[in-house]
Amino acid sequence: MSRNDKIKILLVDDRPENLLAYRAILGELDLELTFADCGEEALKSVLTNDFAVILLDVNMPGMDGFETAAFIRGRKHSSHTPIIFVTAFPDEVHAARGYAHGAVDYLQTPIVPEVLRAKVRVFVELFRMTEQIKRQGEERLAFDQERVRRAAAEEANSRLRFLAQVTEVVGRSLDYAATARDLVRLTVPTLGEHAVVARWDELGPCWQIVQAIATGDEVSVAELASLDPLPSEIAAAIRQSQSTQAHSTQAHSTQAQSAQASGIDRPSDSALGASDPRLILLPLAGQKSTFAVLGIKRGSAAPPFSADDRTLIEALGSRAAMALENANLYKDLERADRQKNEFLSMLAHELRNPLAPIRTAVDVLRLKGDGQPEIEWAREIINRQTKHLVRLVDDLLDVSRITGGKIRLDLEVLNAASVVAAAVETSRPLIEESGHQMTVTLPEEPVWVRCDRVRLAQVLSNLLNNAAKYTQRGGLIALTVERSGGEAVFRVADNGIGISAEMLPKVFELFTQVERSLDRSQGGLGVGLTVVKRLVEMHGGRVEAASSGAGGGSEFTVRLPAIESPPDPEAVADAPLENRSPAAPLRVLVVDDNADAADSLAWLLRHGDHEVRTAHDGRQAVEVAHEFRPQAVVLDLGLPEIDGYEVARRLRQHADTRGALLVALSGYGQQEHRRRSSEAGFDYHFVKPLDFGGLQRILLEAQDRPRGELARVGSN
């Protein structure tokens, strides 16, 4: 009952006048009076109500008062309800019988009102106090239950927050060691005073261990290569786990299958530390096998791990296994990517070596050709296919350098028109060979950009070559330059085979090629547009591809930041030197372990009236140089016995060759190789296959200028 409900009393009498008298006497007590004229009615009221006291007439027809009282006392809910018997004939026998049936008092009729009210007040007050105590007990019980529920909810929320923090922290790095450090640092001291992540590295072979120890308020993290520094019980458990995994893989395979779906082996009792209630060792498993273990230990003063603790640690292990396996997979991916780049770089280098003598031999054929159409036709085929191979090798090298972060831009402020001219000159042979018509549209006012001249020209040349390859013979190619707001915009459009909607988002991905028919196949590795995208992004710009679909042509747009004001004017360069005749022949030493390459280059130089000697290894090169005293040395870097760097250093140290012009020749052209060439004393660094025109230019410079003005490392 609530605090505002009236207290009920039950009045039982078969005579209506008595019930009316009770109403009059008790009306002033503000009670809820319930009346019954027989025992049966009284019992019905008792079944549905709680009464503070029952006034029960003894002499009633049918079921008398004693029998009614017996039934009331027999019901558990009303067994303690006070009963006052009312009778007109009291005697000791009736009193004893009444008390035996649970009566608490006897009243004799006629009733004295004051006595009745006094007795009823006592029992009503007692009932009110009992109800208050009961209500307070229920409230306290409810409060205690709510407090327990809140504590459980808070504990659950705390565990969820901990797991969320674990997921966030261990997932933010793809480095295995960093992830393991974060894991043990989170575990201590939340779950224990000592945490260890250990794995056996077969490649070492050695242990890779990260441990965290809580000392007071401090947590120290250390990396170990042995189990010996660990507490003996942890080290023993890890060794036992390693032995168990090595000898019981088959026995546990069925048990592990279901658990591996969540990223963690289902721990056995020993793994969960059944022998030591304060030590848990949890296997961390990937998709294929267990690769590490997580150990957590509590101090002797700490409570043992509970069932909830073990559940939490299993959830922690699942997240840790996933994060650490991702780190392992990323490391494997990095290793594979590095090996791929090294392979591409080595492949490109090895391909350059045979290309060098082939290209030189083509120049020999050009100089010594006798005009026969068949010979000229064969020479043009060799020349054209050699250039194509050079482009493929250059693409391989560019991909290797860009993905490896080895390309450095030599930025300068340039008129976009000069870069366009270089790109058009590079791509013109392929465009003309394919019978295309090309238009170039430049703005009336110069558009200035800060760029690497060579690399931006390469971007535009790649786009022009791409348009030439994927446009039917006799097609149209348009190159447009304009300024739009703060951007320099370069557009290369064609009316070629177009790009499907499915391929359009993928055209800049590595090794991706638009589908084409065999009769229009122009070769290529599908890396040119990847190089374009990376180089444009390195310039702080962006490139976009657009096409209306198959047969609708395509348009590539490059957007770069434009420079507001032009640079200071500079002097115009001298006329090309390769068209000039040498003032005097030079003594030139050619050093290459590839005899074909050395002999063919020597022939070309002799054709230019130079005096030439050859050598095929480092020791021979030094000996010939001391005897021949060359004015210029073309020196391959990859020589047997003594490499080209050491040969250059020795030539610089000898008085007879200290002033010679040294030209490095190599299959590698990265910044690191050019730096090493400069440190060894080279003046120029050429990448195979050799650009003979470029070599002619620097030999003319060597005739015209003192060598001190040429001490730099250039390129072809």
C-alpha positions in Angstrom: 0.0 0.0 0.0 1.1 3.6 -0.6 1.5 6.3 2.0 -1.8 8.0 1.0 -4.0 4.9 1.2 -6.4 4.5 4.1 -5.7 1.7 6.5 -8.3 -1.1 6.3 -10.1 -3.0 9.1 -12.6 -5.8 8.8 -15.8 -5.9 10.8 -17.6 -9.3 10.8 -21.1 -9.7 12.4 -24.3 -11.3 11.3 -26.4 -8.6 12.9 -26.8 -5.3 10.8 -27.4 -3.2 13.9 -24.0 -4.1 15.3 -22.2 -3.3 12.1 -24.0 0.1 12.1 -22.8 0.7 15.6 -19.2 -0.1 14.6 -19.4 2.4 11.8 -20.6 5.1 14.2 -17.9 4.3 16.8 -14.9 4.1 14.4 -16.0 6.7 11.8 -13.8 9.4 13.4 -10.6 7.4 13.0 -10.3 8.0 9.2 -10.1 4.3 8.4 -11.5 2.3 5.5 -14.1 0.0 7.1 -15.0 -3.3 5.4 -18.1 -5.1 6.6 -19.0 -8.8 6.3 -22.2 -10.5 7.7 -20.9 -14.1 7.7 -17.7 -16.1 7.8 -17.7 -16.8 4.1 -17.8 -13.1 3.2 -15.0 -12.4 5.7 -12.8 -14.9 4.1 -13.4 -13.4 0.6 -12.4 -10.0 1.9 -9.2 -11.4 3.5 -8.2 -13.0 0.2 -8.1 -9.6 -1.6 -7.2 -7.1 1.2 -4.6 -6.5 3.9 -6.3 -5.5 7.2 -4.7 -3.9 10.2 -7.2 -5.7 12.6 -10.3 -7.9 12.3 -13.3 -7.6 14.7 -15.0 -11.0 14.6 -18.3 -12.0 16.2 -18.0 -15.4 17.8 -21.7 -16.5 17.5 -22.7 -16.5 13.8 -24.9 -18.9 12.0 -23.2 -21.3 9.6 -19.4 -20.7 10.0 -18.9 -19.3 13.5 -16.1 -16.9 14.5 -13.8 -19.6 15.7 -14.0 -21.5 12.5 -13.5 -18.3 10.5 -10.5 -17.4 12.5 -9.0 -20.8 11.9 -9.3 -20.3 8.1 -7.8 -16.8 8.4 -4.9 -18.1 10.4 -4.4 -21.0 7.9 -3.7 -18.5 5.1 0.0 -17.5 5.0 -0.6 -14.0 3.9 -3.1 -13.3 6.8 -1.7 -15.6 9.4 -0.4 -12.7 11.5 -3.3 -10.3 11.1 -4.6 -9.4 14.7 -8.2 -10.8 15.5 -10.4 -9.4 18.2 -13.3 -11.6 19.2 -16.6 -10.0 20.1 -19.1 -12.0 22.2 -22.1 -11.5 24.6 -21.2 -14.6 26.7 -17.6 -14.5 27.7 -16.2 -17.3 29.9 -12.9 -19.0 30.4 -13.7 -21.8 28.0 -14.6 -19.5 25.1 -11.6 -17.3 25.9 -9.2 -20.2 25.8 -10.7 -21.5 22.6 -10.4 -18.0 21.0 -6.8 -17.6 22.0 -6.1 -21.0 20.6 -7.4 -19.8 17.2 -5.0 -16.8 17.3 -7.1 -14.1 19.0 -5.2 -11.2 20.4 -8.1 -9.8 22.6 -11.7 -10.3 23.6 -14.5 -7.7 23.8 -17.8 -8.1 25.5 -21.0 -6.6 24.2 -22.4 -4.1 24.6 -19.2 -2.4 23.3 -17.7 0.5 25.1 -16.8 3.0 22.3 -13.7 4.5 24.0 -12.3 1.0 24.6 -13.0 -0.1 21.0 -11.4 3.0 19.6 -8.4 2.7 21.8 -7.7 -1.0 20.9 -8.2 -0.3 17.2 -5.9 2.7 17.4 -3.1 0.4 18.8 -3.4 -2.2 16.1 -3.8 0.5 13.4 -0.6 2.2 14.5 1.2 -1.1 14.8 0.1 -1.9 11.2 1.2 1.5 10.0 4.7 1.0 11.6 4.9 -2.5 10.1 4.0 -1.2 6.7 6.5 1.6 7.0 9.3 -0.8 7.9 8.3 -3.1 5.1 8.3 -0.2 2.7 11.7 1.0 3.9 13.1 -2.5 3.5 11.7 -2.8 0.0 13.2 0.6 -0.9 16.6 -0.4 0.6 16.5 -3.6 -1.4 15.6 -1.8 -4.6 18.4 0.7 -3.9 20.9 -2.1 -3.3 19.8 -3.9 -6.5 20.1 -0.7 -8.5 23.5 0.0 -7.0 24.6 -3.5 -8.0 23.2 -3.0 -11.5 24.9 0.3 -11.9 28.2 -1.1 -10.7 27.8 -4.0 -13.2 26.9 -1.6 -16.0 29.9 0.7 -15.1 32.2 -2.3 -15.0 30.9 -3.4 -18.4 31.2 0.1 -19.8 34.7 0.4 -18.4 35.7 -2.9 -20.1 34.1 -1.7 -23.4 36.0 1.6 -23.1 39.2 -0.3 -22.5 38.6 -2.5 -25.5 37.7 0.5 -27.7 40.9 2.1 -26.6 42.8 -1.0 -27.4 41.2 -1.2 -30.9 42.1 2.4 -31.5 45.6 2.4 -30.2 46.9 -1.0 -31.6 45.2 -0.3 -35.0 46.9 3.1 -35.6 50.3 1.7 -36.6 51.3 -1.0 -39.1 54.7 -1.5 -37.4 54.8 -4.8 -35.5 57.2 -3.5 -32.7 55.2 -0.3 -32.2 51.9 -2.2 -32.1 53.4 -4.6 -29.5 54.7 -1.8 -27.4 51.3 0.0 -27.4 49.6 -3.3 -26.5 51.7 -4.1 -23.4 51.6 -0.4 -22.3 47.7 -0.5 -22.4 47.6 -3.9 -20.5 49.7 -2.7 -17.6 48.5 -1.9 -15.0 44.9 -2.3 -16.0 45.0 -6.1 -16.1 48.2 -6.9 -14.4 51.6 -5.8 -13.2 53.6 -7.5 -16.0 52.7 -8.0 -19.7 54.7 -9.7 -22.4 54.3 -10.2 -26.2 56.7 -12.8 -27.5 57.3 -14.4 -30.8 60.0 -16.7 -32.2 61.5 -15.3 -35.4 62.6 -18.2 -37.6 64.7 -15.8 -39.8 66.8 -14.7 -36.7 66.6 -17.1 -35.3 65.8 -15.4 -32.0 63.0 -14.2 -29.7 61.3 -10.9 -30.3 59.9 -9.8 -27.0 58.2 -6.6 -25.8 57.5 -6.4 -22.1 55.9 -3.8 -19.8 56.3 -3.7 -16.0 54.4 -1.5 -13.6 56.5 -0.2 -10.7 54.4 2.1 -8.5 53.0 4.8 -10.8 55.5 4.2 -13.5 55.3 1.8 -16.4 58.5 0.8 -18.2 58.6 -0.8 -21.6 61.5 -2.8 -23.0 62.4 -4.9 -26.0 64.3 -8.2 -25.4 65.9 -10.8 -27.6 65.8 -13.6 -25.0 63.5 -15.1 -22.4 66.1 -15.1 -19.7 65.4 -11.6 -18.3 61.7 -12.5 -17.9 60.3 -13.8 -14.6 60.9 -17.5 -14.4 57.2 -18.5 -14.4 56.4 -16.4 -17.5 59.5 -17.7 -19.3 58.6 -21.3 -18.4 55.0 -20.8 -19.6 56.2 -19.3 -22.9 58.6 -22.2 -23.5 55.9 -24.7 -22.7 53.5 -23.0 -25.0 56.1 -23.0 -27.8 56.7 -26.7 -27.2 53.0 -27.5 -27.1 52.4 -25.6 -30.4 55.3 -27.5 -32.1 54.1 -31.0 -31.0 50.3 -30.6 -30.7 49.3 -28.8 -33.8 47.3 -31.7 -35.2 45.7 -32.4 -31.8 44.4 -28.9 -31.5 43.5 -28.3 -35.1 39.8 -29.1 -34.7 39.6 -26.9 -31.6 41.4 -24.0 -33.3 39.2 -23.9 -36.4 36.2 -22.3 -34.8 38.3 -19.9 -32.7 40.5 -18.8 -35.6 37.4 -17.2 -37.2 37.7 -14.5 -34.5 41.4 -14.2 -34.9 42.5 -16.0 -31.8 43.1 -19.6 -30.7 40.8 -20.9 -28.1 43.1 -21.1 -25.1 43.5 -24.3 -23.3 43.4 -24.4 -19.5 47.1 -24.4 -19.3 47.3 -21.5 -21.7 44.9 -19.5 -19.5 47.0 -20.2 -16.5 45.1 -22.9 -14.7 48.2 -23.9 -12.7 48.8 -20.3 -11.6 45.6 -18.2 -11.1 47.5 -15.0 -11.4 49.1 -15.8 -14.8 47.5 -16.0 -18.2 49.3 -16.9 -21.4 47.2 -16.4 -24.5 48.2 -17.6 -28.1 47.9 -15.0 -30.8 46.9 -16.6 -34.0 46.5 -15.4 -37.6 44.7 -16.9 -40.4 47.2 -19.7 -40.9 49.0 -20.3 -37.6 49.8 -19.0 -34.1 52.6 -16.4 -34.5 53.0 -15.0 -30.9 51.8 -15.2 -27.3 50.5 -12.6 -24.9 51.4 -13.1 -21.3 49.8 -11.2 -18.3 50.8 -11.7 -14.7 49.5 -10.2 -11.4 51.5 -9.8 -8.2 50.9 -12.0 -5.2 48.9 -9.3 -3.4 46.5 -8.9 -6.4 43.4 -11.0 -6.7 43.4 -14.0 -9.1 42.0 -13.5 -12.5 38.2 -13.9 -12.5 36.0 -15.3 -15.2 35.2 -11.7 -16.3 38.9 -10.9 -16.5 39.5 -14.0 -18.6 36.7 -13.0 -21.0 38.1 -9.5 -21.2 41.6 -10.8 -21.9 40.3 -13.1 -24.7 38.6 -10.1 -26.3 41.9 -8.2 -25.9 43.8 -11.0 -27.5 41.5 -11.2 -30.4 42.0 -7.5 -31.2 45.8 -7.8 -30.6 46.1 -10.8 -32.9 44.3 -8.9 -35.7 46.4 -5.8 -35.3 49.7 -7.7 -35.1 48.9 -9.9 -38.0 48.0 -6.8 -40.1 51.4 -5.4 -39.1 53.1 -8.7 -40.3 51.1 -8.6 -43.5 52.1 -5.0 -44.1 55.7 -5.8 -43.5 55.5 -8.7 -46.0 53.8 -6.3 -48.5 56.5 -3.7 -48.0 59.2 -6.4 -48.5 57.5 -7.6 -51.7 57.1 -4.1 -53.0 60.8 -3.3 -52.2 61.8 -6.5 -54.0 59.6 -5.6 -56.9 61.2 -2.2 -57.2 64.7 -3.6 -56.9 63.8 -6.2 -59.6 62.5 -3.5 -61.9 65.5 -1.3 -61.3 67.9 -4.2 -61.9 65.9 -5.4 -65.0 66.1 -1.9 -66.4 69.8 -1.7 -65.8 70.5 -5.1 -67.4 68.4 -4.1 -70.4 70.3 -0.9 -70.9 73.6 -2.8 -71.3 72.7 -4.6 -74.5 70.8 -1.5 -75.8 73.9 0.7 -75.6 75.9 -1.1 -78.3 72.8 -1.6 -80.4 72.1 2.1 -80.4 75.7 2.9 -81.2 75.7 0.4 -84.0 72.7 2.1 -85.5 74.7 5.4 -85.5 77.6 3.5 -87.2 75.2 2.3 -89.9 73.9 5.8 -90.4 77.4 7.2 -90.9 78.7 4.4 -93.0 75.5 3.6 -95.0 75.9 3.1 -98.7 72.5 4.3 -99.6 71.0 0.9 -100.4 67.2 1.0 -99.7 67.3 -2.4 -97.9 70.1 -1.3 -95.6 68.3 2.0 -94.8 65.0 0.1 -94.2 66.7 -2.3 -91.8 68.5 0.5 -90.0 65.3 2.4 -89.5 63.6 -0.7 -88.1 66.5 -1.3 -85.6 66.5 2.4 -84.7 62.8 2.6 -84.2 62.6 -0.6 -82.1 65.6 0.4 -80.1 63.9 3.7 -79.2 60.8 1.8 -78.2 62.8 -0.5 -76.0 64.5 2.6 -74.4 61.1 4.0 -73.7 60.0 0.8 -72.0 63.2 0.7 -69.9 62.7 4.3 -68.9 59.1 3.6 -67.8 60.3 0.7 -65.7 63.0 2.9 -64.1 60.6 5.8 -63.5 58.1 3.5 -61.7 60.8 2.1 -59.6 62.2 5.5 -58.7 58.8 7.1 -58.0 57.4 4.3 -55.9 60.7 4.2 -54.0 60.6 8.0 -53.4 64.0 8.4 -55.2 63.0 11.1 -57.7 63.9 14.7 -56.8 62.6 17.6 -58.8 64.9 20.3 -60.0 62.4 23.2 -59.9 62.7 26.4 -61.8 60.3 29.1 -63.1 59.7 28.4 -66.8 57.4 29.6 -69.6 55.0 26.7 -70.2 55.5 27.1 -74.0 59.2 26.0 -73.7 58.2 22.8 -71.9 55.5 22.1 -74.5 58.1 22.6 -77.3 60.4 20.0 -75.6 57.5 17.5 -75.2 56.3 18.0 -78.8 59.8 17.5 -80.1 60.1 14.2 -78.2 56.7 12.8 -79.3 56.7 14.1 -82.9 58.4 11.0 -84.4 55.8 8.7 -83.0 52.9 11.0 -84.0 54.2 11.4 -87.5 55.0 7.7 -87.9 51.3 7.0 -87.0 50.1 9.5 -89.6 48.3 11.8 -87.0 47.7 15.5 -87.3 48.7 17.4 -84.2 47.8 21.0 -83.3 49.4 23.0 -80.5 47.5 26.0 -79.1 49.3 28.4 -76.8 48.0 31.5 -75.1 48.9 35.0 -76.3 50.4 35.8 -72.9 53.1 33.5 -71.4 52.0 31.1 -68.7 54.7 30.7 -66.0 55.0 27.6 -63.9 57.5 26.4 -61.3 58.5 23.0 -62.5 61.2 20.5 -63.3 61.7 21.1 -67.0 62.6 17.5 -67.9 59.9 15.9 -65.8 57.0 18.2 -66.9 58.1 17.6 -70.5 58.0 13.9 -69.8 54.4 14.2 -68.4 53.2 16.0 -71.6 55.2 13.6 -73.9 53.7 10.6 -72.1 50.2 12.0 -72.7 51.0 12.7 -76.4 52.5 9.2 -76.9 49.4 7.7 -75.2 47.1 9.7 -77.6 49.2 8.5 -80.6 49.1 4.9 -79.5 45.3 4.7 -78.9 44.2 6.7 -81.9 43.5 5.2 -85.4 46.0 6.1 -88.1 45.3 9.5 -89.5 43.7 10.7 -86.2 43.7 14.2 -84.6 45.7 15.1 -81.5 45.4 18.5 -79.9 47.6 20.0 -77.2 46.2 23.2 -75.6 47.7 25.4 -72.9 45.8 28.1 -71.0 45.6 29.9 -67.7 42.5 29.4 -65.6 42.5 31.4 -62.4 45.6 30.5 -60.5 46.3 27.4 -62.5 48.2 26.5 -65.7 46.1 24.0 -67.6 47.5 21.6 -70.2 45.0 19.5 -72.2 45.8 16.7 -74.5 42.8 15.5 -76.5 42.4 12.9 -79.3 39.6 11.3 -81.4 40.9 7.8 -80.7 39.3 4.6 -79.3 38.2 6.3 -76.1 37.9 4.9 -72.6 35.0 3.0 -71.2 33.2 4.2 -68.1 34.4 1.1 -66.2 38.1 1.8 -67.1 38.1 5.5 -66.6 38.7 5.5 -62.8 41.5 2.9 -63.3 43.6 4.5 -66.1 46.2 5.9 -63.6 46.7 2.6 -61.8 50.0 0.7 -62.3 50.1 -1.8 -65.2 46.6 -0.8 -66.3 45.9 -0.6 -70.0 42.7 0.3 -71.9 41.4 -2.8 -73.8 42.3 -2.6 -77.4 42.3 -4.8 -80.5 45.4 -6.5 -81.7 45.7 -4.4 -84.9 46.0 -1.2 -82.8 48.4 -2.7 -80.2 51.3 -0.3 -79.7 53.0 -2.2 -76.9 53.8 -0.7 -73.5 53.7 -1.8 -70.0 50.8 0.2 -68.7 52.9 2.4 -66.5 53.1 5.7 -68.5 49.9 7.2 -67.0 51.0 6.1 -63.5 54.2 8.0 -64.0 52.2 11.0 -65.2 50.0 11.1 -62.1 52.9 10.8 -59.7 55.0 13.4 -61.3 52.0 15.9 -61.5 51.3 15.3 -57.9 54.9 15.9 -57.0 54.5 19.3 -58.7 51.5 20.1 -56.5 49.0 19.6 -59.3 46.5 17.1 -60.4 45.6 15.2 -63.6 42.2 14.1 -64.8 40.9 11.8 -67.5 37.7 12.2 -69.5 36.0 10.3 -72.3 32.6 9.9 -73.7 33.2 6.1 -74.0 34.3 3.7 -76.6 35.1 5.4 -79.9 34.6 8.9 -78.4 38.2 9.8 -78.0 39.7 11.0 -74.7 41.1 14.1 -73.0 43.7 14.3 -70.3 43.9 17.6 -68.3 46.9 18.5 -66.2 46.5 21.4 -63.7 49.5 23.0 -62.0 49.8 26.1 -59.8 50.6 29.1 -62.0 53.2 31.8 -61.2 51.8 35.3 -61.1 54.9 37.2 -62.4 57.5 36.1 -64.9 61.1 35.6 -63.8 63.9 37.9 -64.7 65.0 37.6 -68.3 68.1 35.5 -68.9 70.6 35.4 -71.7 69.7 33.2 -74.7 71.8 30.0 -74.9 74.4 29.6 -77.6 73.5 27.8 -80.8 73.6 23.9 -80.6 77.2 22.7 -80.4 76.6 19.3 -82.1 76.5 21.0 -85.5 79.9 22.5 -85.1 83.1 20.8 -86.2 85.8 20.1 -83.6 88.6 22.7 -83.5 91.1 19.9 -82.8 90.8 16.2 -82.2 90.9 14.8 -78.6 92.5 11.8 -77.1 89.6 9.8 -75.8 89.7 6.6 -73.7 86.6 4.4 -73.8 86.2 1.9 -70.9 83.5 -0.7 -70.9 83.5 -4.4 -70.0 81.0 -4.9 -72.9 83.4 -5.2 -75.8 80.6 -4.5 -78.4 79.6 -1.3 -76.6 83.2 -0.1 -76.3 84.2 -0.8 -79.9 81.1 0.7 -81.4 81.5 3.9 -79.4 85.2 4.0 -80.3 84.3 3.7 -84.0 81.9 6.7 -83.8 84.5 8.8 -82.0 87.1 7.9 -84.6 84.7 8.9 -87.2 84.7 12.4 -85.6 88.5 12.5 -86.0 89.3 11.8 -82.4 92.1 9.5 -81.3 90.5 6.7 -79.3 91.8 3.8 -77.2 89.6 1.2 -75.4 89.9 -0.8 -72.2 87.6 -3.5 -70.8 88.3 -3.6 -67.0 89.4 -1.2 -64.3 93.1 -2.2 -64.0 93.6 -2.0 -67.8 91.9 1.4 -67.9 94.3 2.8 -65.4 97.3 1.4 -67.2 96.2 2.6 -70.6 95.3 6.1 -69.2 98.8 6.5 -67.7 100.4 5.6 -71.1 97.8 7.3 -73.4 97.2 10.5 -71.2 93.6 11.0 -72.5 91.9 14.4 -72.6 88.5 12.7 -72.1 87.5 9.4 -70.6 84.1 7.7 -71.2 84.0 5.3 -68.2 81.5 2.5 -67.5 80.9 2.3 -63.7 80.1 -1.4 -63.5 83.6 -2.7 -64.3 85.2 -6.0 -63.0 88.0 -5.9 -60.5 88.1 -2.1 -60.0 84.8 -0.3 -60.5 84.4 3.0 -62.4 84.3 5.1 -59.2 87.7 3.9 -58.1 89.2 4.3 -61.6 88.0 7.9 -61.6 89.6 8.6 -58.2 92.9 7.1 -59.4 92.9 9.1 -62.6 92.2 12.3 -60.6 95.2 11.5 -58.3 97.7 11.0 -61.3 99.3 14.1 -62.7 98.9 13.0 -66.3 95.2 12.4 -66.1 94.1 14.8 -63.3 92.8 17.4 -65.8 90.9 14.9 -68.1 87.2 15.3 -68.7 85.6 12.2 -67.0 82.2 11.0 -68.3 80.4 8.3 -66.2 78.3 5.8 -68.2 75.9 3.7 -66.2 72.6 1.9 -66.3 71.6 3.7 -63.1 70.6 7.4 -63.1 69.2 8.1 -59.6 70.3 11.0 -57.6 72.3 8.8 -55.3 74.3 7.5 -58.3 74.9 11.0 -59.6 76.1 12.1 -56.2 78.6 9.2 -56.0 79.8 10.1 -59.5 80.4 13.7 -58.5 82.3 12.6 -55.3 84.5 10.3 -57.3 85.5 13.2 -59.7 83.3 12.7 -62.7 82.2 15.8 -64.7 79.2 14.2 -66.3 76.9 11.2 -65.7 75.2 9.6 -68.7 72.6 6.9 -68.5 72.7 4.0 -71.0 72.0 3.8 -73.8 74.4 6.7 -74.5 73.0 9.8 -76.2 75.9 10.3 -78.7 74.8 13.8 -79.6 75.0 14.8 -75.9 78.5 13.3 -75.8 79.5 15.3 -78.8 78.3 18.5 -77.2 80.4 18.1 -74.0 83.5 17.1 -76.1 83.1 20.3 -78.0 82.9 22.2 -74.7 86.0 20.4 -73.5 87.8 21.9 -76.6 86.4 25.4 -76.1 86.6 26.0 -72.3 89.1 25.3 -69.5 88.2 22.2 -67.7 87.7 24.1 -64.4 84.5 25.5 -65.8 83.1 22.0 -66.5 83.4 20.4 -63.0 79.8 19.4 -62.7 77.7 16.2 -63.0 75.1 16.6 -65.7 72.9 14.0 -67.5 71.9 13.0 -71.0 
